[in-house]
Amino acid sequence: MVSPFPTEIWLDIFKGLAEEGEYDTLERCRVVCREFEPMAREYLKSHIVFKSIEEVERIKVDASGASRMRRWGGPATVLIMGWPRGAIPHLATFASRLGGRWLSVDTLNIISAVWRARDLDADIVFRDLARFSSIDRLFLDHVAFPSILILGRLLCALPRLKSVNLTNVEFNQHPFETAAISRLRLLPNIQLEALSLNYWVINEEPSPSFVEFVDIVAAISNRVSIVPLDELTHGCLWSTVRSLQLCNIIFPSGATFARLLCALPALEDLDISGPCTFMKHDFDLRSVPPRPGLPALLAAVSLTTDGRQSDSRSVVDLVDFFITTGISSNLRSIMIELPPSLRVAREFDAALSRLLKHSAQSLHHLSLDSSLPWWISNDTDQWLHAEYSAASCLDVSENTCLNSLDLTVQVTPENISHLCAPVVEILSQVTSKHMSKIQVNFKSCYQPSTTLYVDLGKLMDGLRVLDTVLSKPIFDDLTDVVVHVGTLRGSDVGDEYSVHDLRLCLPTLDARGILGISLNDITIGIHREQGIHDWKGHAVERVDAQDAVVTNEGTSADADDVGRTNDATTGAIPHDDSDVALAVS
């Protein structure tokens, strides 16, 4: 059927089906014919945006209930847009019309919206949303709710919800009613694992809605009975949260920050990305709530500024909080982003150095990254003595349990001739006898006014020194050393020769069989695929972006692709009789 007609005609047909909302028909065509598959897939989108009731009603829904007819599982992501007026009555239409049918949706985004009672019957909307059993991620961006209770009910309406991102979420009702606490405690339990709180606006004081959120979270959690962490299956919405991300948050004081952490008893990972500011300084340990207390499992802290540095006093307060409460002595992983220039130490660096010192007996993994694309320094960030570099200030000599280091250095006008110097300086301080994995990244720098590339010739001189340092007895147990060089351009034939030249600068590590060298897309030896703990051995290879395959097991289309790949090997064409009959007719 396909061959007699030009591809353009079939594409026009499939485009027309998509415009009419006939996604179920497109899905049936996709699975009954191998040549239809790529053309139909082009119009079976991975994400769909709804801005009105009419856009939702355009989606054709088979009301016959015929179970033998294949249906499209829907996109992976659905975005409910309230812009420009904010009203989102189409959320109710989406939930009632497609709930229980689009079973491949794993992410729901609601953006620029106002939740109004006259547009949404909360009881009906939450009942219909519960039929989306595949949604495990919720993103709310610039959404205004009547109260925090409506937000809580929305979270509980999604039975498989694991991750929640709240960006500029506001509550119209201030201050909150004490009755809201009792109502929130009656909500059904969910197994929420990740919570992200963000405010992408320029504020000079804490958001009232954020303070209200923290107050209610703390008020409910502090009334929870003390039980072992492995038995936390009841209590409140956030009793099972293991990961917390804070971005551009202003706290009234360190005490508010402490109350938030104490409200998350299962917390394991804390990611502070962007400025974290305290309006009132000097943390008082007496402000820590006695119940349920600080999270005992918190073991990983990430301080990533995204180029916008917190004021140095708040950084000092944050470090003081970790040290005073004893959290620092339990940290196993720390990730820190630093200013691009490591030439001169700042008060910012000195505070973080104290954090490393107080995690001396617990820290296993340390990541230091100075490759920020841009950096805005706060005027209160004081330079220390010029003879001390940031690299020497971040002393790891007392961290005797370290087993992995991840160091990233970006080219700057100051370090372009000695890019390896801060790496050598930090590694020369290592005293841990447990070091097994080291990764070093050298990155070029692109800025609107100038572009600075890694000078491979000068880098090679530094790599020879690095090879000497890593040949000391303290590094005898190393199993993996990866050096990656990025030049802001795609790989070419010359890179294949350059990567071999870089390898020759590290002869001792290469002879031990523990070296991996990567230049742009060219890799020799071992390389890290997904993280500091996931390293594998590989031969020389080129990774081309167009050859990358991304799968999503949550969609029915991807599940069929697995079978189609296997059938293609044997020459068989998968089909379903009912779908074939439909396509032929």
Secondary structure, 3 states (H helix, E strand, C coil): CCCCCCHHHHHHHHHHHHHCCCHHHHHHHHHHCCCHHHHHHCCCCCEEEECCHHHHHCCCCCCCCCCCCCCCCCCCEEEEECCCCCECHHHHHHHHHHCCCCCCCCEEEEEEEECCCCCCCHHHHHHHHCCCCCCCEEEEEEEEECCHHHHHHHHHHCCCCCEEEEECCEECCCCCCHHHHHHHHCCCCCCCCEEEEECCCCCCCCCHHHHHHHHHHHHHHCCCCCCCHHHCCCCCCCCCCCEEEEECEEEEEHHHHHHHHHCCCCCCEEEEECCEEEEECCCCHHHCCCCCCCCCCCCEEEEECCCECCCHHHHHHHHHHHHHHCHHHHCCEEEEECCCCCCCCEHHHHHHHHHHHHCCCCCCEEEEEECCCCCECCCCCCECCCCCCHHHHCCCCCCCCCCEEEEEEECCCCCCCCCCHHHHHHHCCCCCCCCCEEEEEEECEECCCCEECCCHHHHHHHHHHHHHHCCCHHHCCCCEEEEEEECCCCCCHHHHHHHHHHHHCCHHHHHCCCEEEEECCEEEEEEEEEECCEEEECCCEECCHHHCCCCCCCCHHHHHHHHHHHHHHHCCCCCCHHHHHHHHC
